[in-house]
Amino acid sequence: LLARLRKERITKAGKKTHEIPSEVAELKDSLAITLNSSTYLDLLGKLIGEAEHVQNYPPELIPQEDKIIAHILQLLKPYEDSNGGPLKIEVVSYEPGRG
């Protein structure tokens, strides 16, 4: 996420640097979270592990998006309002198992 939000900047020495936009930095600070590569890679590994369950090729393969959602909800759980955090999370499904 941060890689997509970073702004590219050229320093006086002609080197490229990247900085996080102030809005993203403020949000990160207000949530009191640390964005680190090990947490991201752990989540990415879990999501990749569910790849076979989210393929869409009916009628043989019907995506089960709830499997992906479960991993993301687990990661966000400490930040939910029910746990004293700032996020109010609501899961909406148009069909059971389809997130």
N, CA, C and O atoms as a printed pandas DataFrame, in Angstrom:
     atom_number atom_name residue_name chain_id  residue_number  x_coord  y_coord  z_coord
0              1         N          LEU        A               1    0.829   -1.185    0.000
1              2        CA          LEU        A               1    0.000    0.000    0.000
2              3         C          LEU        A               1    0.872    1.247    0.000
3              4         O          LEU        A               1    0.656    2.175   -0.779
4              5         N          LEU        A               2    1.856    1.251    0.885
5              6        CA          LEU        A               2    2.695    2.448    0.947
6              7         C          LEU        A               2    3.440    2.679   -0.352
7              8         O          LEU        A               2    3.644    3.824   -0.755
8              9         N          ALA        A               3    3.854    1.595   -1.018
9             10        CA          ALA        A               3    4.580    1.761   -2.267
10            11         C          ALA        A               3    3.733    2.485   -3.301
11            12         O          ALA        A               3    4.264    3.260   -4.098
12            13         N          ARG        A               4    2.438    2.249   -3.304
13            14        CA          ARG        A               4    1.557    2.906   -4.245
14            15         C          ARG        A               4    1.287    4.341   -3.840
15            16         O          ARG        A               4    0.956    5.160   -4.697
16            17         N          LEU        A               5    1.416    4.672   -2.576
17            18        CA          LEU        A               5    1.076    6.006   -2.100
18            19         C          LEU        A               5    2.282    6.938   -1.988
19            20         O          LEU        A               5    2.127    8.143   -1.790
20            21         N          ARG        A               6    3.451    6.389   -2.112
21            22        CA          ARG        A               6    4.639    7.220   -1.971
22            23         C          ARG        A               6    4.796    8.156   -3.159
23            24         O          ARG        A               6    4.484    7.810   -4.298
24            25         N          LYS        A               7    5.281    9.331   -2.864
25            26        CA          LYS        A               7    5.538   10.300   -3.920
26            27         C          LYS        A               7    7.027   10.239   -4.254
27            28         O          LYS        A               7    7.873   10.200   -3.361
28            29         N          GLU        A               8    7.329   10.233   -5.529
29            30        CA          GLU        A               8    8.725   10.233   -5.935
30            31         C          GLU        A               8    9.236   11.668   -5.915
31            32         O          GLU        A               8    8.560   12.595   -6.359
32            33         N          ARG        A               9   10.432   11.824   -5.395
33            34        CA          ARG        A               9   11.005   13.154   -5.280
34            35         C          ARG        A               9   12.480   13.073   -5.673
35            36         O          ARG        A               9   13.152   12.086   -5.374
36            37         N          ILE        A              10   12.973   14.095   -6.332
37            38        CA          ILE        A              10   14.377   14.162   -6.712
38            39         C          ILE        A              10   15.100   15.074   -5.727
39            40         O          ILE        A              10   14.688   16.214   -5.508
40            41         N          THR        A              11   16.178   14.569   -5.136
41            42        CA          THR        A              11   16.941   15.370   -4.187
42            43         C          THR        A              11   17.862   16.321   -4.941
43            44         O          THR        A              11   17.998   16.232   -6.161
44            45         N          LYS        A              12   18.491   17.228   -4.205
45            46        CA          LYS        A              12   19.434   18.168   -4.814
46            47         C          LYS        A              12   20.593   17.434   -5.485
47            48         O          LYS        A              12   21.161   17.922   -6.462
48            49         N          ALA        A              13   20.938   16.265   -4.958
49            50        CA          ALA        A              13   22.046   15.491   -5.522
50            51         C          ALA        A              13   21.614   14.696   -6.756
51            52         O          ALA        A              13   22.423   13.985   -7.352
52            53         N          GLY        A              14   20.338   14.816   -7.140
53            54        CA          GLY        A              14   19.855   14.126   -8.322
54            55         C          GLY        A              14   19.390   12.703   -8.056
55            56         O          GLY        A              14   19.076   11.967   -8.991
56            57         N          LYS        A              15   19.342   12.313   -6.786
57            58        CA          LYS        A              15   18.895   10.959   -6.458
58            59         C          LYS        A              15   17.391   10.964   -6.232
59            60         O          LYS        A              15   16.820   11.939   -5.744
60            61         N          LYS        A              16   16.767    9.855   -6.597
61            62        CA          LYS        A              16   15.335    9.703   -6.375
62            63         C          LYS        A              16   15.090    9.224   -4.955
63            64         O          LYS        A              16   15.768    8.318   -4.470
64            65         N          THR        A              17   14.131    9.828   -4.300
65            66        CA          THR        A              17   13.712    9.371   -2.981
66            67         C          THR        A              17   12.198    9.248   -3.000
67            68         O          THR        A              17   11.538    9.747   -3.911
68            69         N          HIS        A              18   11.664    8.597   -2.017
69            70        CA          HIS        A              18   10.219    8.443   -1.907
70            71         C          HIS        A              18    9.788    8.903   -0.531
71            72         O          HIS        A              18   10.474    8.669    0.465
72            73         N          GLU        A              19    8.656    9.552   -0.490
73            74        CA          GLU        A              19    8.129    9.972    0.803
74            75         C          GLU        A              19    6.655    9.614    0.868
75            76         O          GLU        A              19    5.972    9.557   -0.155
76            77         N          ILE        A              20    6.182    9.378    2.052
77            78        CA          ILE        A              20    4.784    9.051    2.272
78            79         C          ILE        A              20    4.000   10.357    2.333
79            80         O          ILE        A              20    4.385   11.275    3.056
80            81         N          PRO        A              21    2.893   10.450    1.573
81            82        CA          PRO        A              21    2.079   11.674    1.649
82            83         C          PRO        A              21    1.661   11.954    3.087
83            84         O          PRO        A              21    1.455   11.025    3.868
84            85         N          SER        A              22    1.536   13.221    3.433
85            86        CA          SER        A              22    1.235   13.609    4.810
86            87         C          SER        A              22   -0.088   13.019    5.306
87            88         O          SER        A              22   -0.209   12.685    6.485
88            89         N          GLU        A              23   -1.081   12.887    4.418
89            90        CA          GLU        A              23   -2.372   12.326    4.837
90            91         C          GLU        A              23   -2.219   10.878    5.298
91            92         O          GLU        A              23   -2.840   10.466    6.278
92            93         N          VAL        A              24   -1.395   10.111    4.595
93            94        CA          VAL        A              24   -1.174    8.710    4.951
94            95         C          VAL        A              24   -0.387    8.626    6.249
95            96         O          VAL        A              24   -0.690    7.799    7.108
96            97         N          ALA        A              25    0.612    9.471    6.394
97            98        CA          ALA        A              25    1.407    9.482    7.621
98            99         C          ALA        A              25    0.538    9.838    8.826
99           100         O          ALA        A              25    0.670    9.237    9.892
100          101         N          GLU        A              26   -0.355   10.823    8.651
101          102        CA          GLU        A              26   -1.247   11.216    9.750
102          103         C          GLU        A              26   -2.195   10.083   10.118
103          104         O          GLU        A              26   -2.434    9.836   11.300
104          105         N          LEU        A              27   -2.739    9.390    9.118
105          106        CA          LEU        A              27   -3.627    8.258    9.385
106          107         C          LEU        A              27   -2.876    7.162   10.125
107          108         O          LEU        A              27   -3.376    6.615   11.108
108          109         N          LYS        A              28   -1.691    6.844    9.658
109          110        CA          LYS        A              28   -0.868    5.819   10.310
110          111         C          LYS        A              28   -0.589    6.192   11.757
111          112         O          LYS        A              28   -0.664    5.344   12.645
112          113         N          ASP        A              29   -0.271    7.445   11.995
113          114        CA          ASP        A              29    0.011    7.904   13.360
114          115         C          ASP        A              29   -1.246    7.877   14.228
115          116         O          ASP        A              29   -1.183    7.500   15.398
116          117         N          SER        A              30   -2.384    8.275   13.662
117          118        CA          SER        A              30   -3.612    8.299   14.461
118          119         C          SER        A              30   -4.077    6.898   14.836
119          120         O          SER        A              30   -4.710    6.709   15.874
120          121         N          LEU        A              31   -3.767    5.921   13.999
121          122        CA          LEU        A              31   -4.126    4.538   14.313
122          123         C          LEU        A              31   -3.090    3.876   15.213
123          124         O          LEU        A              31   -3.314    2.774   15.712
124          125         N          ALA        A              32   -1.963    4.539   15.423
125          126        CA          ALA        A              32   -0.876    4.011   16.250
126          127         C          ALA        A              32   -0.441    2.634   15.768
127          128         O          ALA        A              32   -0.248    1.717   16.567
128          129         N          ILE        A              33   -0.287    2.498   14.447
129          130        CA          ILE        A              33    0.160    1.225   13.897
130          131         C          ILE        A              33    1.540    1.373   13.285
131          132         O          ILE        A              33    1.962    2.466   12.908
132          133         N          THR        A              34    2.210    0.278   13.200
133          134        CA          THR        A              34    3.512    0.238   12.552
134          135         C          THR        A              34    3.372   -0.573   11.277
135          136         O          THR        A              34    2.937   -1.724   11.313
136          137         N          LEU        A              35    3.732    0.009   10.173
137          138        CA          LEU        A              35    3.687   -0.699    8.908
138          139         C          LEU        A              35    5.055   -1.332    8.683
139          140         O          LEU        A              35    6.056   -0.637    8.511
140          141         N          ASN        A              36    5.080   -2.661    8.687
141          142        CA          ASN        A              36    6.360   -3.316    8.480
142          143         C          ASN        A              36    6.232   -4.446    7.480
143          144         O          ASN        A              36    5.145   -4.982    7.262
144          145         N          SER        A              37    7.338   -4.799    6.883
145          146        CA          SER        A              37    7.318   -5.780    5.806
146          147         C          SER        A              37    6.980   -7.182    6.295
147          148         O          SER        A              37    6.374   -7.949    5.547
148          149         N          SER        A              38    7.348   -7.544    7.518
149          150        CA          SER        A              38    7.063   -8.909    7.976
150          151         C          SER        A              38    5.558   -9.136    8.135
151          152         O          SER        A              38    5.064  -10.211    7.795
152          153         N          THR        A              39    4.824   -8.149    8.642
153          154        CA          THR        A              39    3.373   -8.269    8.766
154          155         C          THR        A              39    2.731   -8.349    7.384
155          156         O          THR        A              39    1.830   -9.155    7.151
156          157         N          TYR        A              40    3.205   -7.505    6.477
157          158        CA          TYR        A              40    2.674   -7.509    5.115
158          159         C          TYR        A              40    2.943   -8.842    4.429
159          160         O          TYR        A              40    2.045   -9.415    3.811
160          161         N          LEU        A              41    4.166   -9.335    4.534
161          162        CA          LEU        A              41    4.518  -10.596    3.881
162          163         C          LEU        A              41    3.754  -11.772    4.481
163          164         O          LEU        A              41    3.385  -12.699    3.760
164          165         N          ASP        A              42    3.515  -11.746    5.781
165          166        CA          ASP        A              42    2.733  -12.788    6.428
166          167         C          ASP        A              42    1.304  -12.795    5.878
167          168         O          ASP        A              42    0.774  -13.855    5.547
168          169         N          LEU        A              43    0.683  -11.622    5.780
169          170        CA          LEU        A              43   -0.658  -11.522    5.227
170          171         C          LEU        A              43   -0.668  -11.958    3.763
171          172         O          LEU        A              43   -1.557  -12.696    3.340
172          173         N          LEU        A              44    0.300  -11.511    3.005
173          174        CA          LEU        A              44    0.369  -11.871    1.597
174          175         C          LEU        A              44    0.484  -13.384    1.428
175          176         O          LEU        A              44   -0.146  -13.957    0.538
176          177         N          GLY        A              45    1.279  -14.032    2.268
177          178        CA          GLY        A              45    1.400  -15.487    2.219
178          179         C          GLY        A              45    0.080  -16.179    2.493
179          180         O          GLY        A              45   -0.258  -17.165    1.839
180          181         N          LYS        A              46   -0.671  -15.662    3.463
181          182        CA          LYS        A              46   -1.983  -16.240    3.778
182          183         C          LYS        A              46   -2.950  -16.062    2.612
183          184         O          LYS        A              46   -3.708  -16.974    2.282
184          185         N          LEU        A              47   -2.919  -14.881    1.991
185          186        CA          LEU        A              47   -3.813  -14.627    0.868
186          187         C          LEU        A              47   -3.463  -15.505   -0.326
187          188         O          LEU        A              47   -4.356  -16.028   -0.993
188          189         N          ILE        A              48   -2.190  -15.670   -0.596
189          190        CA          ILE        A              48   -1.762  -16.545   -1.687
190          191         C          ILE        A              48   -2.176  -17.984   -1.401
191          192         O          ILE        A              48   -2.538  -18.727   -2.313
192          193         N          GLY        A              49   -2.119  -18.373   -0.127
193          194        CA          GLY        A              49   -2.540  -19.716    0.254
194          195         C          GLY        A              49   -4.014  -19.980    0.002
195          196         O          GLY        A              49   -4.427  -21.137   -0.076
196          197         N          GLU        A              50   -4.805  -18.941   -0.124
197          198        CA          GLU        A              50   -6.240  -19.074   -0.392
198          199         C          GLU        A              50   -6.567  -18.927   -1.879
199          200         O          GLU        A              50   -7.740  -18.951   -2.250
200          201         N          ALA        A              51   -5.568  -18.779   -2.724
201          202        CA          ALA        A              51   -5.792  -18.501   -4.147
202          203         C          ALA        A              51   -6.715  -19.512   -4.816
203          204         O          ALA        A              51   -7.556  -19.129   -5.629
204          205         N          GLU        A              52   -6.576  -20.782   -4.492
205          206        CA          GLU        A              52   -7.420  -21.786   -5.138
206          207         C          GLU        A              52   -8.896  -21.624   -4.769
207          208         O          GLU        A              52   -9.777  -22.074   -5.500
208          209         N          HIS        A              53   -9.157  -20.979   -3.629
209          210        CA          HIS        A              53  -10.538  -20.818   -3.175
210          211         C          HIS        A              53  -11.210  -19.553   -3.701
211          212         O          HIS        A              53  -12.406  -19.358   -3.480
212          213         N          VAL        A              54  -10.471  -18.697   -4.387
213          214        CA          VAL        A              54  -11.072  -17.456   -4.896
214          215         C          VAL        A              54  -11.062  -17.382   -6.420
215          216         O          VAL        A              54  -11.304  -16.322   -6.997
216          217         N          GLN        A              55  -10.783  -18.506   -7.066
217          218        CA          GLN        A              55  -10.859  -18.532   -8.526
218          219         C          GLN        A              55  -12.317  -18.515   -8.960
219          220         O          GLN        A              55  -13.187  -19.057   -8.280
220          221         N          ASN        A              56  -12.569  -17.893  -10.086
221          222        CA          ASN        A              56  -13.937  -17.726  -10.566
222          223         C          ASN        A              56  -14.072  -18.350  -11.951
223          224         O          ASN        A              56  -13.686  -17.753  -12.956
224          225         N          TYR        A              57  -14.627  -19.562  -11.988
225          226        CA          TYR        A              57  -14.892  -20.248  -13.249
226          227         C          TYR        A              57  -16.086  -21.172  -13.049
227          228         O          TYR        A              57  -15.947  -22.395  -13.005
228          229         N          PRO        A              58  -17.283  -20.552  -12.927
229          230        CA          PRO        A              58  -18.484  -21.350  -12.669
230          231         C          PRO        A              58  -18.761  -22.338  -13.807
231          232         O          PRO        A              58  -18.416  -22.037  -14.950
232          233         N          PRO        A              59  -19.345  -23.461  -13.558
233          234        CA          PRO        A              59  -19.827  -23.899  -12.258
234          235         C          PRO        A              59  -18.787  -24.653  -11.436
235          236         O          PRO        A              59  -19.039  -24.978  -10.275
236          237         N          GLU        A              60  -17.613  -24.938  -12.020
237          238        CA          GLU        A              60  -16.601  -25.709  -11.294
238          239         C          GLU        A              60  -15.996  -24.945  -10.124
239          240         O          GLU        A              60  -15.863  -25.492   -9.029
240          241         N          LEU        A              61  -15.633  -23.696  -10.343
241          242        CA          LEU        A              61  -14.958  -22.895   -9.320
242          243         C          LEU        A              61  -15.808  -21.679   -8.957
243          244         O          LEU        A              61  -16.001  -20.773   -9.767
244          245         N          ILE        A              62  -16.303  -21.681   -7.739
245          246        CA          ILE        A              62  -17.074  -20.554   -7.223
246          247         C          ILE        A              62  -16.221  -19.879   -6.143
247          248         O          ILE        A              62  -15.856  -20.526   -5.161
248          249         N          PRO        A              63  -15.902  -18.609   -6.304
249          250        CA          PRO        A              63  -15.047  -17.937   -5.320
250          251         C          PRO        A              63  -15.645  -17.930   -3.918
251          252         O          PRO        A              63  -16.851  -17.766   -3.739
252          253         N          GLN        A              64  -14.779  -18.110   -2.936
253          254        CA          GLN        A              64  -15.167  -18.058   -1.530
254          255         C          GLN        A              64  -14.387  -16.914   -0.876
255          256         O          GLN        A              64  -13.436  -17.140   -0.129
256          257         N          GLU        A              65  -14.808  -15.690   -1.172
257          258        CA          GLU        A              65  -14.096  -14.512   -0.707
258          259         C          GLU        A              65  -14.016  -14.414    0.808
259          260         O          GLU        A              65  -13.119  -13.755    1.333
260          261         N          ASP        A              66  -14.938  -15.055    1.523
261          262        CA          ASP        A              66  -14.901  -15.009    2.987
262          263         C          ASP        A              66  -13.586  -15.550    3.545
263          264         O          ASP        A              66  -13.171  -15.157    4.635
264          265         N          LYS        A              67  -12.931  -16.442    2.811
265          266        CA          LYS        A              67  -11.644  -16.977    3.271
266          267         C          LYS        A              67  -10.584  -15.874    3.299
267          268         O          LYS        A              67   -9.750  -15.833    4.203
268          269         N          ILE        A              68  -10.620  -14.993    2.322
269          270        CA          ILE        A              68   -9.693  -13.856    2.274
270          271         C          ILE        A              68  -10.060  -12.841    3.359
271          272         O          ILE        A              68   -9.201  -12.341    4.085
272          273         N          ILE        A              69  -11.354  -12.555    3.447
273          274        CA          ILE        A              69  -11.839  -11.568    4.414
274          275         C          ILE        A              69  -11.458  -11.954    5.835
275          276         O          ILE        A              69  -11.128  -11.086    6.643
276          277         N          ALA        A              70  -11.501  -13.240    6.149
277          278        CA          ALA        A              70  -11.167  -13.706    7.503
278          279         C          ALA        A              70   -9.743  -13.313    7.891
279          280         O          ALA        A              70   -9.499  -12.911    9.028
280          281         N          HIS        A              71   -8.804  -13.427    6.954
281          282        CA          HIS        A              71   -7.408  -13.052    7.251
282          283         C          HIS        A              71   -7.278  -11.547    7.490
283          284         O          HIS        A              71   -6.561  -11.116    8.393
284          285         N          ILE        A              72   -7.963  -10.767    6.689
285          286        CA          ILE        A              72   -7.878   -9.316    6.833
286          287         C          ILE        A              72   -8.544   -8.863    8.128
287          288         O          ILE        A              72   -8.023   -7.996    8.830
288          289         N          LEU        A              73   -9.696   -9.451    8.442
289          290        CA          LEU        A              73  -10.375   -9.105    9.694
290          291         C          LEU        A              73   -9.517   -9.458   10.907
291          292         O          LEU        A              73   -9.490   -8.714   11.887
292          293         N          GLN        A              74   -8.821  -10.586   10.843
293          294        CA          GLN        A              74   -7.949  -10.985   11.949
294          295         C          GLN        A              74   -6.842   -9.949   12.159
295          296         O          GLN        A              74   -6.492   -9.627   13.294
296          297         N          LEU        A              75   -6.297   -9.433   11.060
297          298        CA          LEU        A              75   -5.244   -8.428   11.142
298          299         C          LEU        A              75   -5.776   -7.103   11.686
299          300         O          LEU        A              75   -5.064   -6.397   12.401
300          301         N          LEU        A              76   -7.017   -6.763   11.354
301          302        CA          LEU        A              76   -7.605   -5.488   11.787
302          303         C          LEU        A              76   -8.265   -5.554   13.160
303          304         O          LEU        A              76   -8.622   -4.521   13.725
304          305         N          LYS        A              77   -8.430   -6.757   13.699
305          306        CA          LYS        A              77   -9.156   -6.941   14.951
306          307         C          LYS        A              77   -8.707   -6.011   16.087
307          308         O          LYS        A              77   -9.569   -5.461   16.772
308          309         N          PRO        A              78   -7.418   -5.811   16.317
309          310        CA          PRO        A              78   -7.009   -4.916   17.410
310          311         C          PRO        A              78   -7.438   -3.466   17.211
311          312         O          PRO        A              78   -7.456   -2.697   18.172
312          313         N          TYR        A              79   -7.786   -3.077   15.983
313          314        CA          TYR        A              79   -8.135   -1.696   15.678
314          315         C          TYR        A              79   -9.646   -1.471   15.582
315          316         O          TYR        A              79  -10.090   -0.361   15.288
316          317         N          GLU        A              80  -10.437   -2.522   15.829
317          318        CA          GLU        A              80  -11.894   -2.401   15.804
318          319         C          GLU        A              80  -12.392   -1.594   16.996
319          320         O          GLU        A              80  -11.770   -1.588   18.058
320          321         N          ASP        A              81  -13.509   -0.919   16.809
321          322        CA          ASP        A              81  -14.084   -0.138   17.908
322          323         C          ASP        A              81  -14.479   -1.023   19.088
323          324         O          ASP        A              81  -14.455   -0.565   20.230
324          325         N          SER        A              82  -14.840   -2.272   18.836
325          326        CA          SER        A              82  -15.201   -3.186   19.924
326          327         C          SER        A              82  -13.999   -3.555   20.793
327          328         O          SER        A              82  -14.162   -4.051   21.908
328          329         N          ASN        A              83  -12.805   -3.314   20.283
329          330        CA          ASN        A              83  -11.572   -3.546   21.043
330          331         C          ASN        A              83  -10.906   -2.240   21.452
331          332         O          ASN        A              83   -9.732   -2.224   21.820
332          333         N          GLY        A              84  -11.655   -1.149   21.386
333          334        CA          GLY        A              84  -11.117    0.150   21.776
334          335         C          GLY        A              84  -10.420    0.900   20.654
335          336         O          GLY        A              84   -9.847    1.964   20.887
336          337         N          GLY        A              85  -10.461    0.363   19.441
337          338        CA          GLY        A              85   -9.812    1.019   18.309
338          339         C          GLY        A              85  -10.744    1.970   17.583
339          340         O          GLY        A              85  -11.914    2.096   17.944
340          341         N          PRO        A              86  -10.227    2.644   16.554
341          342        CA          PRO        A              86  -11.017    3.651   15.847
342          343         C          PRO        A              86  -11.856    3.116   14.678
343          344         O          PRO        A              86  -12.650    3.865   14.108
344          345         N          LEU        A              87  -11.698    1.839   14.308
345          346        CA          LEU        A              87  -12.377    1.323   13.124
346          347         C          LEU        A              87  -13.697    0.634   13.448
347          348         O          LEU        A              87  -13.782   -0.198   14.352
348          349         N          LYS        A              88  -14.710    0.998   12.697
349          350        CA          LYS        A              88  -15.982    0.289   12.770
350          351         C          LYS        A              88  -16.036   -0.562   11.505
351          352         O          LYS        A              88  -16.086   -0.035   10.394
352          353         N          ILE        A              89  -16.026   -1.873   11.683
353          354        CA          ILE        A              89  -15.947   -2.786   10.548
354          355         C          ILE        A              89  -17.268   -3.528   10.408
355          356         O          ILE        A              89  -17.797   -4.086   11.369
356          357         N          GLU        A              90  -17.779   -3.517    9.198
357          358        CA          GLU        A              90  -19.015   -4.233    8.899
358          359         C          GLU        A              90  -18.765   -5.101    7.669
359          360         O          GLU        A              90  -18.344   -4.604    6.624
360          361         N          VAL        A              91  -19.025   -6.387    7.797
361          362        CA          VAL        A              91  -18.866   -7.305    6.671
362          363         C          VAL        A              91  -20.225   -7.485    6.026
363          364         O          VAL        A              91  -21.202   -7.836    6.687
364          365         N          VAL        A              92  -20.273   -7.240    4.721
365          366        CA          VAL        A              92  -21.517   -7.338    3.975
366          367         C          VAL        A              92  -21.334   -8.381    2.890
367          368         O          VAL        A              92  -20.357   -8.341    2.143
368          369         N          SER        A              93  -22.274   -9.320    2.798
369          370        CA          SER        A              93  -22.224  -10.368    1.781
370          371         C          SER        A              93  -23.502  -10.354    0.967
371          372         O          SER        A              93  -24.595  -10.206    1.514
372          373         N          TYR        A              94  -23.364  -10.507   -0.330
373          374        CA          TYR        A              94  -24.558  -10.614   -1.153
374          375         C          TYR        A              94  -24.999  -12.062   -1.282
375          376         O          TYR        A              94  -26.127  -12.345   -1.685
376          377         N          GLU        A              95  -24.099  -12.978   -0.935
377          378        CA          GLU        A              95  -24.397  -14.397   -0.937
378          379         C          GLU        A              95  -23.473  -15.073    0.070
379          380         O          GLU        A              95  -22.309  -14.686    0.162
380          381         N          PRO        A              96  -23.931  -16.058    0.825
381          382        CA          PRO        A              96  -23.076  -16.702    1.821
382          383         C          PRO        A              96  -21.749  -17.173    1.243
383          384         O          PRO        A              96  -21.703  -17.830    0.203
384          385         N          GLY        A              97  -20.667  -16.824    1.942
385          386        CA          GLY        A              97  -19.328  -17.219    1.513
386          387         C          GLY        A              97  -18.712  -16.323    0.471
387          388         O          GLY        A              97  -17.539  -16.490    0.138
388          389         N          ARG        A              98  -19.464  -15.374   -0.056
389          390        CA          ARG        A              98  -18.991  -14.547   -1.165
390          391         C          ARG        A              98  -18.613  -13.136   -0.774
391          392         O          ARG        A              98  -18.534  -12.255   -1.630
392          393         N          GLY        A              99  -18.375  -12.905    0.526
393          394        CA          GLY        A              99  -17.903  -11.616    1.011
394          395         C          GLY        A              99  -18.687  -10.493    0.506
395          396         O          GLY        A              99  -18.400   -9.342    0.835
